[in-house]
Amino acid sequence: MSCVGCSSSVENILKKIDGVNEVSVNFASNNVFVAYDTAVVRKEKLKEILQGAGYDIIIEEDNALEKQEELQDLQYHETKKRTIW
């Protein structure tokens, strides 16, 4: 998430999904906590819906912090390439 507006959008998107009980987005740490009913919605579906809205999410990986840093680094370099000096 690159801004507070993005974190708000992510929160609103997730809250509208059937089976999602609780959503907590922390913009500062770039984290999202989602409590959901696994009988109603799968975590892959949550990811698919967020990706459809232009966001991505790392779901319960052993190396989630490393993956997050890697994606942030990639995003930084892509943005830097598009910046006109």
Stockholm file with secondary structure:
# STOCKHOLM 1.0

chainA/1-85         MSCVGCSSSVENILKKIDGVNEVSVNFASNNVFVAYDTAVVRKEKLKEILQGAGYDIIIEEDNALEKQEELQDLQYHETKKRTIW
#=GR chainA/1-85 SS CCSHHHHHHHHHHHHTSTTEEEEEEETTTTEEEEEECTTTCCHHHHHHHHHHTTCCCCCSCTTHHHHHHHHHHHHHHHHHHHCCC
#=GC SS_cons        CCSHHHHHHHHHHHHTSTTEEEEEEETTTTEEEEEECTTTCCHHHHHHHHHHTTCCCCCSCTTHHHHHHHHHHHHHHHHHHHCCC
//
